[in-house]
Amino acid sequence: MPPVLSSWNVHSDHSIYKSKRSFNDSAEAKRQKRVMKYKAYAVEGKMKTSFRNGIRWVKDKYCSLVHRY
């Protein structure tokens, strides 16, 4: 006959598992939040670069029309 576990042991094992799991979920949530911030920062940089390039293009076109290069 297999050993019978008391309800106290099962409960304590479950609560230990649950606390470890919530710790890991918390760490995973923090990691995901950090990664999202990195991605947002990268997108912001790409948008700024695109805007600068657009302004430069308009400026170059204007100068070429005015000065007839």
Buried (B, 14 or more C-beta within 10 A) or exposed (E): EEEEEEEEEEEEEEEEEEEEEEEEEEEEEEEEEEEEEEEEEEEEEEEEEEEEEEEEEEEEEEEEEEEEE
